[in-house]
């Protein structure tokens, strides 16, 4: 709490005083005292209700209530519900907040995600930091108390949850999703359940997931990451775009996967959450959180490559078409598009000599028109009158002999 509310303060007196005041009003209680004598505070049932009234109208989700559990024999309050794991979750949130990733009310713990079979996968931490370029991110804090394959199972469950449809989905969308195993991939993310819960991420894919390893060795972290990369590839890895230009388009399709980043709590504390301490599954180097979540070889690259490939294909087709363009057998000129269309259309029988270009065809038409007009003029000329004389003989009475 102190690191979240006063990350720059060296002392926690102000936070302790506020907590003691809230304790007097029975709004918070001490869950346990850690080995370093730091106290872990949680909301009481009354405090949880007050927080819900205060925050929910603003769209802030309150974490699940931590019920008080008592030993059945001694009646002593058990603090096992909040242990070192919970402290690691809080410390992770504090380090994110200290780096400017998420505001004080932008963190929530134990957020449930109900699957189709009724199982509820609870996220250790959910952070909302739109101002930092992370509209939403789920975090799983692992102190290596779980087997690496259990982490793969969690990844699979988040992937399955991201593919669910809301209960009021349109019948057509439901039928489409049931038509074949991967038909849900044809359903836009805006129509899926996860978009009812979280805002758009601003990137391809489902809600980002981060695994933060705490209180463990580098070897165990490396082993867990290797298992996640290999056994969980189906859920995080991108695929090739199904495109008309497979050789020209090398971009990857991240739209159906869960973006997964990993780091350690020790790195967050030593270097800061805004440093290059995050590693994206499928990549070798560590990056800042924003760079790790971005996809430089994703949708943006696909649009550029597809546009270039389409333009190149258009140029190639134009060159091939130009090579097929007919040449006039009379004058040697290439056909225009209009003349080419005339000679290949269904009405090509009207185009005259199909081996000549447009101007030559126009000359042919002009000659035919001239000949036709001459014929019409000749046909319309009057016949000479018949005078009854034989041809070549002078008419009688026209000439008289002189005497």
Secondary structure, 3 states (H helix, E strand, C coil): CHHHHCCCCCCCHHHHHHHHHHHHCCCEEEEEECCCCCEEEEECHHHHHHHHHHHHHHCCCCCCCCCCEECCCCCCEECCCCCHHHHHHHHHHHHHHHCCCCCCCCEEEEEEEECCCCCEEEEEEEEEEHHHCEEEEEEEEECCCCCHHHHHHHHHHHHHHCCCECCCCCHHHHHHHHHCCCHHHHCCHHHECHHHHCCCCCCCCCCEEEEEECCCCHHHHHHHHHHHHHHCHHHHCCEECCCCCCCCCCCEECCCCCCEEEEEHHHHHHHCCCCCCEEECCCCCCECHHHHHCCCCCHHHHHHHHHHHHHHHHHHHHHHHHHHCCECCCCCCECCHHHHHHHHCCCHHHCCCCCCCHHHHHHHHHHHHHHHHHHHHHHHCCCCCCCCCCCCCCCCCCCCCCC
